[in-house]
Amino acid sequence: MVDDDEGLCELVQEFLEREGYEVTTVHDGASGLGAALEGGFALVILDVMLPVLDGFSVLRQLRRQSTVPVIMLTARASEQDRVGGLGEGADDYLVKPFAAGELLARIRAVLRRTLQRPDLAPSVVQVGDLRLDAPNRAVAFRGVPIELTPTEFTILDVLLRSAGRIVSRDELTGVLYQRQTTPYERSLDVHVSHLRRKLEGVGWNAIRTVRGQGYICVTDA
């Protein structure tokens, strides 16, 4: 369960453990993303309004690498929020305040219907003539391999899968380091600069900086 309301987390944890579940709680988005990717959990309960990384950003990056079921749990009840969460790959959406019994019923229903589902994230992503093969950690432009460091590969993977959308520096830092970027931190910018230099060296220049916001992979370069 990823929620910054520690009291709520304790109540839900106590209730679900009485029902036979093992529950881990985390209280910020970046830590939640790291735990969800590394913990081998059967299901994630994910709040939207989180420190460091918001729930939608966590969900997007989780869906790059995992099919773990996700129930969005939030006080934001608008139709736009519900549609947005489900569109990003959430399996269900429960609005606070909620009854413990309803949460339990939704957990059981989601686990039943997602038990045998196929992988959601494509293993190969292509934007223009650039092709990224995630299982083999390989990138090629018009068939010519490009050597990238692990960090550069991860950044490119995030940007390609988010093509056409601005990816914030906090989102990228959360994926790389499971924490929020700091105002004076330059390591992410250095990695992006090296990545762009390698890609532009072979003639692919679709990664752009959006001043004050982050980076974007444009689809019409």
N, C-alpha and C positions, 0 to 999 in steps of 0.2 A: 504494500500500500504506500503510495507516494502522495503525501498531503502535509502541508505545513501546520495544520491544526493538530498538535501533539495530543491534546485531550481526546479528540475524535479518534485518532489512530489507536489510542489505548483502549477505548470502548469497543471499537470494531475488532481489534485484535483479541480482546477477552471473549467477545461473543463468538467469533469464528473458531477460536481454539476450543471452545466448549462444544462446537459442532464437529470437531475432529480435524480441523485444518491447522497447518503450521503457517504462521504469519510473520513476515518481516516488514518493519515500517521504516520509511526514509522521508526526510522533511524538506528536500529541495529538488528541483528538476534535474540538475546535472548528476547529483548522487543517485537519483532514481534511475536515470538512464543507464549509468554504469552498473547498478545492481541488477536491473532487468536484463542487461546483456550478458552478465557474468553469472547470475545466480541459479539458472536452471529452474525458474519458477513456472508453475502451471498456469498462472493468471496474474495480471497486474491491475490493481485499482488505482486510477490515475486522476488526480485533481487537475483542473485547468489553471487556476491562479496560484502559481508556485514561484518562489524566489529562484534566482539564477537562470533557469530555463522554464518557460511556461509549458503547460501540459501538451499543447498542440505541437510545439517544437520537439518535445520528448517523443511524442507519438510518431512524428514524421521520421525521426532518426531511428527509432526502434524498428519501424517497418522496413528500413533499409536492410536489416540484418536478422530480423526475427519475426516469427508468426505467432508469438505468445499472445493469447487472448488478452484484450484490454477493455476494461469497463471504465469509462470516464465518469468521475464523481465530482460534481461541482454545483455551486450556487447559481451559476449562469444558466438560466432556463429558456433563453430565447431560441426560436426556431433556427436562426442563423448559426448559433453555437452548436446546437444538436446536429444540424446537417454538416457543419464543418468538421466536427469530431468524427462522425461516421464516414464522411468522405475521405478523411485522412487515414482510415483503417481501424477505427475503434469498433468493437463488437457490440457494445451497448452503451447507454448513456443514462445515468441516474442523477436526478437533481436533489440537492440538499434543500431542506431537511428530508430525511428518508427513514423508513422503518427498517429495523435490522432484518426482519423477516423477508422484506422485499429484496434487500441486498443479497441475502442468502439464496433466494429463489433465482435471482438473475445470475449469480455465480454458477449455480448448478446448471441452468439452462445454457449459458455460454460454454461451459466446459463440455456439455453433451454435444453441442452442434459443431464445436471446433476441434474435437478430438482427432479427426482424421483429415483435416483440411490440407490442401497442398500449400507449398511455399508461395507467399504473396509477392515477394520481391524478385524481379527478374535478375538472373545471374549475369546477364550481359546487357550493357546499356550502350546505346550509340547516339551521338549527337553530331549530325553532319557526317564527316569522314573520320571522326574520332570514335574508337571502339574501346570500351572498358570491360574486361572479363574478370568479374569478381572472384570466382573460385580459383582461378589461376594467378590472380594478382598481376594481370597483364594489361598494358595499354598500347594501342597501336593507332597510327594515323596513316590511312591509305595503305594498310598492311605493313607499315614500317614500325617496329617496336620502339617504345620510348621508355627509357629507364627512369623510374621514379623511386624516391625513398618511401618507406611505409607511411610517413606522415603526409607526404605529397599525394600519395595514392588515395588516402582516406579523404583528404580535402576535395580531390577531383571527383571521387565517388559521390560525395554529398552534393556537390554543385551540379553534376550531370543528372542525378536523380531529381534534383530540384530545378531543372532547366526552366528558365522563364520567371522564376521567383527569386526575390532577394533573400539571401541567407545571411542572417546577422552574424556579427563577430562572436556574440555570446553563444549562438547555436553551434558554430564551428568549434569554438573552444570547449563547449560542453561535450561534443562528440569526441574530441581529441583527448581531453584531460579530465572530463567529468567535473568541471568547475567553471565559474564565471570568469570572463576576461577582466583584467584590471585596466584603468584608464591609461597607464603608461607602459603597458606590456606591448612589446613589438615582435614577439616570437612568431605569432600567427602571420603577421604581415610579411615577415622574412620568408616563411615557408611558402606563402602564396606567391611572393615575388619570384622565388626560385622555380616554382611550378609553372608560372606564366612564361618565364624565360625559356624553359625547356619546350613548352608547347608552341610558343611563337617561333622558336627556332626551326620547327618543322612546318610552319605555315598555318597553325591553328590559333586563333586569337579571340575566342568567344568568351573568355573570363574577363569581366569588367568590375571595377571598383565603384560602388555607390557611396559617395561621400557621406559620412556620418551614419551609415546604415550597415554596410557589409559588402557582400560580393554577389554577383549574379552570372550565370552562364546563359548568354543570349543564344537564341536558336536561329537567328538570321545572319550570323557572321559569315 
